[in-house]
Amino acid sequence: MPYRVRSEGGEVKFTSLYEIQRAIAIGLVSPTDELTEAEAENWRKCNTVPGLKDAKLESSGPDSGRWVIPVAALAGLALVLLFTERFRYWGFGLAVLLALGLSQITFKVFQKRRVR
C-alpha cells in the first residue's frame, strides 16, 4: 500500500512501511514527520504508526567503521605469517580468531529487527 510522508521540505511517496523505516534509518525521514496512506487525508506522525515506532536513525559516524582497518591489518599479517615456514601456526591461529570474531559480528548484524 503506498504512503505519503510530508515534512517542512516537502512530500515524498513510499510503497511500503519498510521503505519508510529505511528512510528514517538513513535520515531522509524524521520520526516526527507526518504520514498518510496514498489517497487519505488524515495525517499522523510516523512514530505513532505501529510498524514505525522502533525506527530510528542508524549511527553512521566515524565510530561505526573504526574496526575495519585493524581487522584488515590483522588479516594481512595472518596471511604473511601463513606463508612463512617458522610462523605458519601463529598465522593459522590468528586467521581462526579473525574468522570467529567476524562471524560473531555478522550474526549480530543479521539479528536486527526489521519491518516487513
C-alpha positions as CSV (number, residue, x, y, z in Angstrom):
1,M,0.0,0.0,0.0
2,P,1.5,3.4,-1.0
3,Y,2.2,6.1,1.6
4,R,3.0,9.8,1.5
5,V,5.3,11.4,4.0
6,R,5.5,15.2,4.5
7,S,7.9,17.4,6.3
8,E,9.0,21.0,6.1
9,G,11.0,20.2,3.0
10,G,8.1,18.7,1.0
11,E,6.3,15.4,0.4
12,V,7.7,12.0,-0.6
13,K,5.9,8.9,-1.8
14,F,6.8,5.4,-0.5
15,T,5.4,2.0,-1.5
16,S,5.7,0.3,2.0
17,L,6.4,0.8,5.7
18,Y,9.7,-0.9,5.2
19,E,10.8,1.8,2.8
20,I,9.8,4.4,5.3
21,Q,11.7,2.6,8.1
22,R,14.9,2.6,5.9
23,A,14.4,6.3,5.1
24,I,14.2,7.0,8.8
25,A,17.4,4.9,9.3
26,I,19.4,6.9,6.8
27,G,17.9,10.3,7.9
28,L,15.7,11.1,4.9
29,V,12.6,11.0,7.1
30,S,12.3,12.0,10.7
31,P,10.1,10.0,13.1
32,T,8.2,13.2,13.8
33,D,7.3,13.8,10.1
34,E,3.7,13.1,9.1
35,L,2.4,10.2,7.1
36,T,-0.8,9.1,5.4
37,E,-2.0,6.4,3.0
38,A,-1.8,7.4,-0.6
39,E,-5.4,8.6,-1.1
40,A,-6.3,9.5,2.5
41,E,-6.1,12.9,4.1
42,N,-5.7,12.0,7.8
43,W,-2.1,12.8,8.6
44,R,-0.3,11.4,11.7
45,K,3.2,11.3,13.0
46,C,5.5,8.4,11.8
47,N,6.4,7.4,15.3
48,T,2.7,6.7,16.1
49,V,2.4,4.0,13.4
50,P,2.8,0.6,15.0
51,G,5.3,-0.6,12.3
52,L,7.5,2.5,12.7
53,K,7.6,3.0,16.5
54,D,11.0,1.4,16.8
55,A,12.5,3.0,13.7
56,K,15.5,5.3,14.5
57,L,18.4,6.9,12.8
58,E,21.3,4.4,12.4
59,S,24.7,5.5,13.6
60,S,26.9,6.3,10.6
61,G,29.6,8.4,12.4
62,P,33.3,7.7,12.5
63,D,32.8,5.1,15.2
64,S,30.7,2.8,13.1
65,G,33.6,1.6,10.9
66,R,36.6,2.0,13.2
67,W,37.3,-1.7,13.4
68,V,37.7,-2.2,9.6
69,I,41.3,-1.0,9.3
70,P,42.7,-3.0,12.3
71,V,40.9,-6.2,11.1
72,A,42.3,-5.7,7.6
73,A,45.8,-5.3,9.0
74,L,45.5,-8.4,11.2
75,A,44.2,-10.4,8.2
76,G,47.2,-9.2,6.2
77,L,49.5,-10.2,9.0
78,A,47.9,-13.6,9.3
79,L,48.4,-14.1,5.5
80,V,52.1,-13.2,5.7
81,L,52.6,-15.5,8.7
82,L,50.8,-18.4,6.9
83,F,53.4,-18.2,4.1
84,T,56.4,-18.2,6.4
85,E,57.8,-21.6,7.5
86,R,58.7,-20.6,11.0
87,F,55.4,-18.8,12.0
88,R,52.8,-20.8,10.0
89,Y,50.9,-21.9,13.1
90,W,50.8,-18.4,14.5
91,G,49.3,-17.2,11.2
92,F,46.7,-20.0,11.2
93,G,45.7,-19.3,14.8
94,L,45.3,-15.6,14.0
95,A,43.3,-16.4,11.0
96,V,41.0,-18.6,13.0
97,L,40.5,-15.9,15.7
98,L,39.6,-13.3,13.0
99,A,37.1,-15.7,11.4
100,L,35.4,-16.3,14.7
101,G,35.3,-12.6,15.6
102,L,33.9,-11.6,12.2
103,S,31.3,-14.4,12.3
104,Q,30.0,-13.0,15.6
105,I,29.7,-9.5,14.1
106,T,27.9,-10.9,11.1
107,F,25.4,-12.8,13.3
108,K,24.7,-9.7,15.4
109,V,24.0,-7.6,12.3
110,F,21.6,-10.0,10.8
111,Q,19.7,-10.4,14.1
112,K,18.4,-6.8,13.9
113,R,14.7,-6.5,13.9
114,R,13.1,-5.3,10.6
115,V,9.6,-4.3,9.5
116,R,8.3,-6.4,6.6
